[in-house]
Amino acid sequence: METFSKEMLRLGTLRGFVHFTCYLRGREELLVTIKRSSEEASTGQGQYLGSNDASTNPVSTAASPGKLLKPDHTGKPPASPASNETAKVSESECVFLIGAYQRYKSPFVWLRNGQLEAYAGVDRDIPLKLQTTADWAKTKARPWDIVA
């Protein structure tokens, strides 16, 4: 987890990305704000990642190629609950929290703001079920693997 936290710090300090921004909250948390097209934001679409067709999916918002974002009801809650979120975002943005908590011994990703069809009516303190975080113990994925 120490290496992951250091790489998350490195990613969080980079600027100049076109489709997303990063904001560090301490050593263990990284907020990733993804800018979606207004059409995706209004329909709740844009919940797939890895589409190679930029015309149909210019900005994607999941961490596994072509996988639907789903809640992982067996996951752990973040150190900062969704009810304490103060960040204001527009409807065309989707915010994810990447948590690299030492006590969990694995990174988790939570949806913070934004509309995703699979998350309708689901507690925002339930992490996303992603291949990169599920296989983390074997593959030691890096923060940019989760964001990509």
C-alpha positions as semicolon CSV with decimal commas, in nm:
position;residue;x (nm);y (nm);z (nm)
1;M;0,000;0,000;0,000
2;E;0,292;0,234;0,063
3;T;0,400;0,221;-0,303
4;F;0,042;0,272;-0,421
5;S;0,006;0,576;-0,192
6;K;0,328;0,729;-0,327
7;E;0,216;0,675;-0,687
8;M;-0,125;0,820;-0,601
9;L;0,052;1,129;-0,467
10;R;0,245;1,157;-0,793
11;L;-0,072;1,126;-1,002
12;G;-0,257;1,373;-0,780
13;T;0,001;1,644;-0,835
14;L;-0,006;1,621;-1,216
15;R;-0,204;1,887;-1,403
16;G;-0,310;1,949;-1,761
17;F;-0,537;1,652;-1,829
18;V;-0,812;1,731;-2,079
19;H;-1,090;1,497;-1,964
20;F;-1,028;1,475;-1,589
21;T;-0,871;1,652;-1,293
22;C;-0,717;1,515;-0,976
23;Y;-0,729;1,657;-0,625
24;L;-0,538;1,504;-0,334
25;R;-0,701;1,485;0,007
26;G;-0,425;1,375;0,236
27;R;-0,200;1,074;0,182
28;E;-0,478;0,821;0,140
29;E;-0,743;0,988;-0,077
30;L;-0,751;1,111;-0,436
31;L;-1,058;1,272;-0,593
32;V;-1,082;1,225;-0,969
33;T;-1,332;1,451;-1,147
34;I;-1,424;1,332;-1,494
35;K;-1,575;1,581;-1,733
36;R;-1,855;1,424;-1,934
37;S;-2,034;1,560;-2,238
38;S;-2,366;1,728;-2,160
39;E;-2,550;1,444;-2,338
40;E;-2,388;1,177;-2,118
41;A;-2,460;1,379;-1,805
42;S;-2,829;1,426;-1,882
43;T;-2,889;1,058;-1,961
44;G;-2,668;0,908;-1,690
45;Q;-2,461;0,739;-1,960
46;G;-2,083;0,738;-1,983
47;Q;-2,045;0,459;-1,734
48;Y;-1,813;0,251;-1,946
49;L;-1,439;0,280;-1,990
50;G;-1,206;0,161;-2,255
51;S;-1,418;0,229;-2,562
52;N;-1,183;0,294;-2,849
53;D;-1,447;0,489;-3,039
54;A;-1,397;0,849;-2,927
55;S;-1,699;0,967;-3,127
56;T;-1,943;0,756;-2,926
57;N;-1,765;0,767;-2,591
58;P;-1,530;1,065;-2,575
59;V;-1,501;1,051;-2,196
60;S;-1,558;0,734;-2,005
61;T;-1,604;0,686;-1,633
62;A;-1,518;0,330;-1,530
63;A;-1,188;0,164;-1,461
64;S;-1,211;-0,161;-1,653
65;P;-1,228;-0,171;-2,033
66;G;-1,588;-0,209;-2,144
67;K;-1,714;-0,306;-1,797
68;L;-2,028;-0,165;-1,641
69;L;-1,978;0,015;-1,310
70;K;-2,157;-0,168;-1,032
71;P;-2,162;-0,129;-0,655
72;D;-1,967;-0,383;-0,449
73;H;-2,187;-0,448;-0,146
74;T;-1,910;-0,650;0,020
75;G;-1,667;-0,356;0,013
76;K;-1,566;-0,125;0,294
77;P;-1,673;0,238;0,354
78;P;-1,435;0,530;0,296
79;A;-1,277;0,725;0,582
80;S;-1,468;1,034;0,465
81;P;-1,840;0,951;0,425
82;A;-2,033;1,082;0,124
83;S;-2,257;1,286;0,355
84;N;-1,952;1,500;0,443
85;E;-1,868;1,585;0,079
86;T;-1,857;1,958;0,022
87;A;-1,722;1,968;-0,334
88;K;-1,962;2,135;-0,576
89;V;-1,969;1,985;-0,924
90;S;-2,172;2,054;-1,234
91;E;-2,410;1,802;-1,388
92;S;-2,153;1,731;-1,659
93;E;-1,897;1,605;-1,406
94;C;-1,862;1,277;-1,223
95;V;-1,641;1,254;-0,912
96;F;-1,474;0,938;-0,786
97;L;-1,278;0,888;-0,465
98;I;-0,979;0,654;-0,478
99;G;-0,888;0,547;-0,128
100;A;-0,559;0,380;-0,043
101;Y;-0,620;0,319;0,326
102;Q;-0,346;0,125;0,500
103;R;-0,596;-0,054;0,724
104;Y;-0,785;-0,199;0,422
105;K;-0,465;-0,328;0,259
106;S;-0,621;-0,269;-0,085
107;P;-0,737;0,037;-0,279
108;F;-1,108;0,105;-0,324
109;V;-1,303;0,344;-0,548
110;W;-1,626;0,517;-0,451
111;L;-1,863;0,732;-0,656
112;R;-1,889;1,072;-0,490
113;N;-2,095;1,292;-0,721
114;G;-2,260;1,233;-1,054
115;Q;-2,529;1,014;-1,197
116;L;-2,461;0,654;-1,287
117;E;-2,748;0,423;-1,372
118;A;-2,612;0,133;-1,166
119;Y;-2,587;0,358;-0,859
120;A;-2,946;0,485;-0,858
121;G;-3,068;0,463;-0,499
122;V;-2,744;0,304;-0,371
123;D;-2,550;0,438;-0,073
124;R;-2,248;0,635;-0,200
125;D;-2,031;0,480;0,073
126;I;-2,040;0,143;-0,105
127;P;-1,734;0,103;-0,330
128;L;-1,740;0,025;-0,699
129;K;-1,673;-0,329;-0,812
130;L;-1,375;-0,289;-1,047
131;Q;-1,147;-0,552;-1,194
132;T;-0,835;-0,346;-1,116
133;T;-0,915;-0,317;-0,746
134;A;-1,047;-0,675;-0,715
135;D;-0,723;-0,815;-0,859
136;W;-0,500;-0,570;-0,673
137;A;-0,345;-0,831;-0,442
138;K;-0,222;-1,029;-0,744
139;T;-0,144;-0,757;-0,999
140;K;-0,049;-0,460;-0,777
141;A;-0,227;-0,220;-1,013
142;R;-0,116;0,141;-1,002
143;P;-0,341;0,445;-0,953
144;W;-0,327;0,531;-1,324
145;D;-0,445;0,176;-1,403
146;I;-0,758;0,251;-1,200
147;V;-0,808;0,592;-1,362
148;A;-0,745;0,455;-1,711
